């Protein structure tokens, strides 16, 4: 194996088994203003403001309500009008929590979608194929030969997620140098002042000692979310991974199985009994294997199920697009889901799967202001959310920061800031790429600079707005 290909395999399969180092304490040089709180540099309105529209909490619906935000926090959700003088945006849209994408590989999402030339039996087959080597492996390996480009790769990909309404994502590489500069929240890294998640891509390449150490962390109450790529494929080898998980003593209430395409009804009984969870990426499964997870059977057993768009080469371009694939497949599996159930799979239920239900996935007073506003596409608000596309994203706030939104709204709420004007699906928008957990040594690059740097190295880079 060439050095570049070997580097690719190491990066792709790098597990995340150890706690991220704590950032500097509040008030120290380079330290954050508030751990897990608002961004150091960002577009945060100096005054409280309100968003008016149809609110999906999503436990209930408020047809004409207000979400009031002060600093990094939601201070009120309901029908009462804000105090006189509070800047208010009449969105005439759907207001819901920021979306959680619980399966991704952000640093690989600079690519355009890949059309696999055939179906594969398991993930090893396509990872070893010549076609995948030419389309993804070798180009990315060459890019990663320059360590300074890693932040650019990740931040560009996270910008792509952001404009699709995603405010938190899973899958940042285990050895990534970008953990202090995430543009969207990373659910399996240090978040809200703690790091209680771990991730494994290749269980068979994880030494027994590391498996035992991970189980000890779970038993000690130090880890409550373990993302494991498992049973990804349609053959016996794929199914055998479930037995290996049990043999490793890692089928627990903390376990979050990503994919699980080869799981049988009997396997799902064991998953349910253990209290484990499932993250489902139907688009990627269908493109690569021609089959996907029996998600309907999992839901019938009470297994919590969340969605992940996977990575751009074989997955959906956005979590909103993945939602539509999930609806169709669940209907085909004889387990049709309501629009409200589908919305929960990328908000409230996803936050519960990630062990972050106390902070994410729900609009309520006292919680971080991670908020998404979608244009109205259907008379029924739940159906409107499910029908939405990234072009319908009108505003995204992360911890109160106006991360992305309509130019008129953002300018009205925060006239001065670090936003960058862009055209998104024909509309004038503003985006803020300045977020950093620690005070950066130099200003964060703008999206135009990220694009230029990538295109100079790889002209085929996939577009943000696609």
C-alpha positions as CSV (number, residue, x, y, z in Angstrom):
1,X,0.0,0.0,0.0
2,X,1.4,3.4,-0.9
3,X,2.0,6.0,1.8
4,X,-0.9,8.2,0.6
5,X,-3.3,5.3,0.6
6,X,-2.1,4.1,4.0
7,X,-2.7,7.6,5.3
8,X,-6.2,7.5,4.0
9,X,-7.0,4.2,5.6
10,X,-5.6,5.4,9.0
11,X,-7.6,8.6,8.8
12,X,-10.9,7.0,7.7
13,X,-10.7,4.2,10.3
14,X,-9.2,6.2,13.2
15,X,-11.3,5.4,16.3
16,X,-12.2,8.0,19.0
17,X,-11.5,6.1,22.3
18,X,-10.0,8.8,24.5
19,X,-11.3,11.9,26.1
20,X,-10.6,15.1,24.3
21,X,-8.3,17.4,26.2
22,X,-10.1,20.1,28.1
23,X,-9.9,23.6,26.7
24,X,-8.2,26.4,28.7
25,X,-10.2,27.6,31.7
26,X,-12.5,30.6,31.4
27,X,-10.5,33.8,31.6
28,X,-7.1,32.3,30.6
29,X,-5.4,33.3,27.4
30,X,-6.9,31.4,24.6
31,X,-9.8,30.2,26.8
32,X,-13.5,30.5,25.9
33,X,-15.9,33.1,27.3
34,X,-18.2,30.3,28.6
35,X,-17.5,26.6,28.3
36,X,-19.9,25.2,25.8
37,X,-21.4,28.6,25.5
38,X,-21.5,31.3,22.8
39,X,-18.8,31.6,20.2
40,X,-15.9,33.9,20.8
41,X,-16.3,35.7,17.5
42,X,-19.6,35.6,15.9
43,X,-22.8,37.4,14.9
44,X,-24.7,37.5,18.2
45,X,-27.3,40.2,18.6
46,X,-26.5,42.5,21.5
47,X,-30.2,42.7,22.4
48,X,-32.7,39.9,23.0
49,X,-34.8,39.1,19.9
50,X,-37.7,37.0,18.9
51,X,-38.7,34.8,16.0
52,X,-42.4,34.6,15.2
53,X,-43.9,31.6,13.3
54,X,-45.3,28.1,13.7
55,X,-43.2,26.4,16.3
56,X,-42.5,22.7,16.5
57,X,-41.0,22.0,19.9
58,X,-41.3,19.2,18.5
59,X,-43.3,17.6,21.3
60,X,-46.1,19.9,20.4
61,X,-47.0,22.6,17.9
62,X,-47.7,26.3,18.4
63,X,-49.3,27.7,15.3
64,X,-48.6,31.4,16.1
65,X,-45.9,31.6,18.6
66,X,-42.6,33.3,19.6
67,X,-39.2,32.0,20.3
68,X,-37.3,34.6,22.3
69,X,-33.5,34.5,22.5
70,X,-31.1,36.4,24.7
71,X,-27.4,35.8,24.2
72,X,-26.8,32.1,23.7
73,X,-30.0,30.9,25.3
74,X,-33.7,30.6,24.6
75,X,-35.6,32.5,27.3
76,X,-39.2,32.0,26.3
77,X,-41.3,29.8,23.9
78,X,-45.0,30.4,23.7
79,X,-47.8,32.6,22.4
80,X,-47.2,35.6,24.6
81,X,-46.0,38.6,22.7
82,X,-42.4,39.8,23.5
83,X,-41.9,42.9,25.5
84,X,-42.3,46.2,23.7
85,X,-39.1,47.1,21.8
86,X,-37.9,43.5,21.4
87,X,-36.7,43.1,17.7
88,X,-39.0,40.5,16.2
89,X,-38.7,38.7,12.9
90,X,-42.1,37.6,11.5
91,X,-40.9,34.5,9.7
92,X,-44.2,33.2,8.4
93,X,-42.4,29.9,8.5
94,X,-41.7,26.8,10.6
95,X,-39.5,27.2,13.6
96,X,-37.9,24.0,15.0
97,X,-34.7,22.9,16.7
98,X,-31.5,22.8,14.8
99,X,-31.1,19.4,13.1
100,X,-28.8,16.6,14.4
101,X,-27.0,14.5,11.8
102,X,-25.8,11.4,13.8
103,X,-23.8,9.8,11.1
104,X,-21.3,11.6,8.9
105,X,-17.7,11.9,7.9
106,X,-17.4,15.7,7.6
107,X,-13.8,15.9,6.3
108,X,-14.8,13.8,3.3
109,X,-17.8,15.9,2.3
110,X,-15.9,18.1,-0.1
111,X,-16.7,15.7,-2.9
112,X,-19.6,15.6,-5.3
113,X,-21.9,12.6,-5.1
114,X,-20.4,9.4,-6.4
115,X,-22.3,6.9,-8.5
116,X,-21.2,3.4,-7.5
117,X,-20.8,1.3,-10.7
118,X,-22.2,-1.8,-8.9
119,X,-23.6,-3.1,-5.6
120,X,-21.2,-4.5,-2.9
121,X,-21.6,-7.2,-0.3
122,X,-20.0,-5.2,2.5
123,X,-18.1,-2.0,3.2
124,X,-14.7,-3.7,2.8
125,X,-15.6,-4.4,-0.9
126,X,-16.1,-0.8,-1.9
127,X,-13.3,0.5,0.2
128,X,-10.9,-1.8,-1.6
129,X,-12.3,-1.2,-5.1
130,X,-10.4,0.5,-7.9
131,X,-13.3,2.8,-8.7
132,X,-13.5,4.1,-5.1
133,X,-9.7,4.5,-5.1
134,X,-9.8,6.7,-8.1
135,X,-12.9,8.8,-7.1
136,X,-12.3,9.4,-3.4
137,X,-9.3,7.6,-1.8
138,X,-6.4,8.9,-3.8
139,X,-7.7,12.5,-4.2
140,X,-8.3,12.9,-0.5
141,X,-5.1,11.2,0.4
142,X,-3.2,13.8,-1.7
143,X,-5.1,16.6,-0.1
144,X,-4.3,15.2,3.4
145,X,-0.6,15.2,2.6
146,X,-0.8,18.9,3.6
147,X,-1.7,18.9,7.3
148,X,-2.6,22.6,7.2
149,X,-5.5,21.8,4.8
150,X,-7.4,19.6,7.3
151,X,-9.1,22.5,8.9
152,X,-10.2,23.8,5.5
153,X,-11.6,20.4,4.5
154,X,-13.6,20.1,7.7
155,X,-14.8,23.7,7.9
156,X,-16.0,23.6,4.2
157,X,-17.9,20.4,4.8
158,X,-19.5,21.8,8.0
159,X,-20.5,24.9,6.1
160,X,-22.3,22.5,3.7
161,X,-24.1,20.9,6.6
162,X,-25.0,24.3,8.1
163,X,-26.7,25.7,5.1
164,X,-28.9,22.5,5.2
165,X,-30.1,23.3,8.7
166,X,-27.7,21.0,10.6
167,X,-26.4,22.5,13.8
168,X,-24.7,19.3,15.2
169,X,-23.0,16.4,13.5
170,X,-21.3,13.2,14.3
171,X,-18.2,11.7,12.8
172,X,-15.3,14.2,13.0
173,X,-12.2,12.2,12.6
174,X,-10.7,10.7,15.8
175,X,-7.3,12.4,15.1
176,X,-8.7,15.6,13.8
177,X,-6.9,18.8,14.6
178,X,-10.1,20.8,14.2
179,X,-11.9,20.0,17.4
180,X,-11.4,23.5,18.8
181,X,-12.7,25.2,15.7
182,X,-15.9,23.4,14.8
183,X,-18.3,25.4,12.7
184,X,-21.2,23.2,13.9
185,X,-21.4,21.2,17.1
186,X,-19.6,17.8,17.1
187,X,-21.7,15.4,19.2
188,X,-19.0,12.8,19.7
189,X,-16.3,15.4,20.8
190,X,-16.2,17.7,23.8
191,X,-19.5,19.4,23.9
192,X,-21.2,21.5,26.6
193,X,-18.1,21.2,28.8
194,X,-17.8,17.4,28.7
195,X,-16.7,14.6,26.4
196,X,-18.9,11.5,27.0
197,X,-19.0,10.0,23.6
198,X,-16.7,7.7,21.7
199,X,-16.7,6.2,18.1
200,X,-15.4,3.1,16.3
201,X,-15.5,2.6,12.5
202,X,-13.8,-0.7,12.3
203,X,-14.5,-2.9,15.3
204,X,-12.3,-5.7,13.8
205,X,-9.3,-3.4,13.8
206,X,-9.9,-2.2,17.4
207,X,-7.5,-4.2,19.6
208,X,-9.0,-6.3,22.5
209,X,-7.3,-4.0,25.1
210,X,-9.0,-1.0,23.6
211,X,-12.3,-2.7,23.6
212,X,-11.9,-3.6,27.3
213,X,-10.8,-0.1,28.1
214,X,-13.9,1.3,26.4
215,X,-16.2,-1.1,28.3
216,X,-14.5,0.0,31.5
217,X,-15.2,3.6,30.7
218,X,-18.9,2.8,30.1
219,X,-19.1,0.8,33.4
220,X,-17.5,3.7,35.3
221,X,-20.1,6.2,34.0
222,X,-17.5,8.1,32.0
223,X,-19.0,7.3,28.6
224,X,-22.7,7.2,27.7
225,X,-22.6,7.2,23.9
226,X,-20.5,4.8,21.7
227,X,-21.0,5.1,18.0
228,X,-20.1,1.8,16.2
229,X,-20.2,1.3,12.4
230,X,-21.6,-2.3,12.4
231,X,-23.2,-4.9,10.2
232,X,-22.9,-2.6,7.2
233,X,-23.6,-4.8,4.2
234,X,-25.7,-7.8,3.1
235,X,-23.5,-10.8,3.5
236,X,-22.5,-13.2,6.3
237,X,-19.4,-11.2,7.1
238,X,-21.5,-8.1,7.7
239,X,-23.8,-10.0,10.1
240,X,-20.9,-11.6,11.9
241,X,-19.9,-8.2,13.2
242,X,-22.9,-8.2,15.5
243,X,-21.6,-11.4,17.1
244,X,-18.2,-9.7,17.4
245,X,-19.8,-6.7,19.2
246,X,-21.4,-9.0,21.7
247,X,-18.2,-11.0,22.2
248,X,-16.4,-7.7,22.9
249,X,-19.0,-7.1,25.6
250,X,-20.0,-3.8,23.9
251,X,-23.7,-4.3,23.3
252,X,-24.8,-1.9,26.0
253,X,-27.3,0.9,26.7
254,X,-24.5,3.3,25.6
255,X,-24.1,1.6,22.2
256,X,-25.3,3.4,19.1
257,X,-25.2,1.1,16.0
258,X,-24.6,3.0,12.8
259,X,-26.0,1.2,9.8
260,X,-27.0,-2.3,11.0
261,X,-28.1,-3.3,7.5
262,X,-27.4,-7.0,8.1
263,X,-29.2,-7.2,11.5
264,X,-32.0,-9.8,11.7
265,X,-35.2,-9.6,13.7
266,X,-33.6,-11.8,16.4
267,X,-30.6,-9.4,16.5
268,X,-32.9,-6.5,16.9
269,X,-34.5,-8.2,19.9
270,X,-31.1,-8.3,21.5
271,X,-30.5,-4.7,20.6
272,X,-33.8,-3.7,22.2
273,X,-33.1,-5.8,25.3
274,X,-29.7,-4.1,25.8
275,X,-31.2,-0.6,25.4
276,X,-28.9,0.2,22.5
277,X,-29.8,2.6,19.7
278,X,-29.7,2.8,16.0
279,X,-28.6,5.5,13.5
280,X,-29.9,4.9,10.0
281,X,-28.5,6.1,6.6
282,X,-30.8,4.6,4.0
283,X,-29.6,6.5,1.0
284,X,-26.0,5.4,1.4
285,X,-27.1,1.8,2.2
286,X,-29.2,1.6,-1.0
287,X,-26.6,3.0,-3.2
288,X,-23.8,0.7,-2.0
289,X,-25.7,-2.5,-1.1
290,X,-29.1,-2.3,-2.7
291,X,-30.7,-2.9,0.7
292,X,-31.0,-1.1,4.0
293,X,-31.6,-1.5,7.7
294,X,-34.9,-3.0,8.9
295,X,-35.6,0.3,10.5
296,X,-39.3,-0.4,10.7
297,X,-38.7,-3.6,12.7
298,X,-36.4,-1.6,15.0
299,X,-39.0,1.1,15.6
300,X,-41.7,-1.6,16.3
301,X,-39.4,-2.9,19.1
302,X,-39.0,0.5,20.6
303,X,-35.4,0.9,19.6
304,X,-34.6,4.7,19.3
305,X,-33.8,5.5,15.7
306,X,-32.1,8.6,14.4
307,X,-30.9,9.6,10.9
308,X,-27.6,10.3,9.4
309,X,-26.9,11.6,5.9
310,X,-23.6,9.7,5.9
311,X,-20.9,11.2,3.7
312,X,-21.4,12.9,0.4
313,X,-19.8,10.2,-1.9
314,X,-22.7,7.8,-1.3
315,X,-25.1,9.5,1.1
316,X,-27.6,12.3,0.8
317,X,-26.6,15.9,0.1
318,X,-28.4,17.0,3.3
319,X,-30.2,15.6,6.3
320,X,-33.5,17.1,4.9
321,X,-33.0,15.0,1.7
322,X,-32.3,11.9,3.9
323,X,-35.6,12.4,5.6
324,X,-37.5,11.9,2.4
325,X,-35.6,8.6,1.7
326,X,-36.4,7.4,5.2
327,X,-40.1,8.1,4.8
328,X,-40.3,6.2,1.5
329,X,-38.3,3.2,2.9
330,X,-40.4,3.0,6.1
331,X,-43.5,2.9,4.0
332,X,-42.0,0.1,1.8
333,X,-41.2,-1.8,5.0
334,X,-44.8,-1.6,6.1
335,X,-44.0,0.8,8.9
336,X,-45.1,4.2,7.6
337,X,-44.1,7.1,9.8
338,X,-46.0,10.3,10.5
339,X,-44.4,13.6,9.6
340,X,-44.0,14.3,13.3
341,X,-42.2,11.0,13.9
342,X,-39.8,11.8,11.1
343,X,-39.1,15.3,12.4
344,X,-38.3,13.8,15.8
345,X,-35.7,11.4,14.2
346,X,-33.6,14.4,13.3
347,X,-34.3,16.6,16.4
348,X,-35.6,15.4,19.8
349,X,-35.1,11.6,19.3
350,X,-31.7,12.2,17.7
351,X,-30.6,14.3,20.8
352,X,-31.8,11.5,23.0
353,X,-29.8,8.9,21.0
354,X,-26.7,11.1,21.3
355,X,-27.2,11.5,25.1
356,X,-27.6,15.2,24.6
357,X,-31.3,15.5,25.2
358,X,-30.8,18.0,28.1
359,X,-29.3,20.6,25.7
360,X,-30.3,19.8,22.1
361,X,-33.3,18.8,20.0
362,X,-36.0,20.8,21.8
363,X,-37.1,24.4,21.9
364,X,-37.6,25.4,25.5
365,X,-36.6,28.2,27.9
366,X,-33.2,27.8,29.4
367,X,-31.8,25.7,26.6
368,X,-29.1,26.6,24.0
369,X,-30.5,28.7,21.2
370,X,-29.9,26.2,18.3
371,X,-32.8,27.1,16.1
372,X,-33.8,26.5,12.5
373,X,-36.4,28.4,10.5
374,X,-37.8,26.8,7.3
375,X,-40.0,28.4,4.7
376,X,-43.5,27.1,4.7
377,X,-44.1,24.5,2.0
378,X,-47.3,22.7,3.2
379,X,-50.4,23.7,5.2
380,X,-49.6,21.1,7.8
381,X,-46.5,22.4,9.7
382,X,-45.1,18.9,10.3
383,X,-45.5,18.0,6.6
384,X,-44.0,21.3,5.7
385,X,-40.8,20.5,7.6
386,X,-40.6,17.0,6.0
387,X,-41.1,18.5,2.5
388,X,-38.4,21.1,3.1
389,X,-35.1,21.2,1.2
390,X,-31.9,23.2,2.0
391,X,-33.2,26.0,-0.3
392,X,-36.0,26.4,2.3
393,X,-33.6,27.1,5.2
394,X,-34.1,30.8,6.1
395,X,-32.2,31.1,9.4
396,X,-29.9,28.9,11.5
397,X,-28.7,30.0,15.0
398,X,-26.2,28.0,17.0
399,X,-25.9,29.1,20.6
400,X,-27.6,32.4,19.6
401,X,-25.0,33.1,16.9
402,X,-26.7,34.0,13.6
403,X,-24.7,31.4,11.7
404,X,-26.6,31.5,8.4
405,X,-29.7,33.2,7.2
406,X,-31.6,35.6,5.0
407,X,-29.5,38.8,4.5
408,X,-32.5,41.1,5.5
409,X,-33.2,39.2,8.7
410,X,-29.5,38.8,9.9
411,X,-28.8,42.5,9.0
412,X,-31.8,43.7,11.0
413,X,-30.9,41.7,14.1
414,X,-27.1,42.3,14.1
415,X,-26.1,45.1,11.7
416,X,-22.4,44.6,12.4
417,X,-20.5,41.3,12.5
418,X,-18.4,38.8,10.7
419,X,-20.9,37.6,8.2
420,X,-20.2,37.0,4.5
421,X,-22.7,37.7,1.7
422,X,-23.4,34.7,-0.5
423,X,-26.1,33.6,-2.9
424,X,-27.8,30.5,-1.8
425,X,-30.3,28.9,-4.2
426,X,-30.9,32.3,-5.8
427,X,-31.4,34.2,-2.5
428,X,-29.2,36.7,-0.8
429,X,-27.9,35.1,2.4
430,X,-25.3,35.8,5.0
431,X,-23.1,33.1,6.6
432,X,-20.8,33.3,9.6
433,X,-17.7,31.0,9.4
434,X,-15.9,32.7,12.4
435,X,-16.9,30.3,15.2
436,X,-14.1,29.0,17.4
437,X,-14.2,27.5,20.8
438,X,-10.9,29.2,21.6
439,X,-9.9,32.7,20.6
440,X,-8.2,32.2,17.2
441,X,-4.8,33.5,16.6
442,X,-6.0,35.0,13.3
443,X,-9.4,35.6,11.8
444,X,-11.2,32.5,10.6
445,X,-11.2,32.2,6.8
446,X,-14.3,33.2,5.0
447,X,-16.3,30.7,2.9
448,X,-14.9,32.2,-0.3
449,X,-11.4,31.7,1.0
450,X,-12.1,28.1,1.9
451,X,-13.6,27.4,-1.6
452,X,-10.6,29.0,-3.3
453,X,-8.1,27.0,-1.4
454,X,-9.8,23.7,-2.1
455,X,-10.5,24.4,-5.7
456,X,-6.9,25.4,-6.2
457,X,-5.9,21.9,-5.0
458,X,-8.9,19.9,-6.3
459,X,-11.0,21.6,-9.0
460,X,-13.7,19.0,-8.8
461,X,-14.7,20.0,-5.2
462,X,-18.5,19.6,-4.6
463,X,-20.5,22.8,-4.3
464,X,-22.0,24.1,-1.0
465,X,-25.3,24.9,-2.7
466,X,-26.3,21.7,-4.5
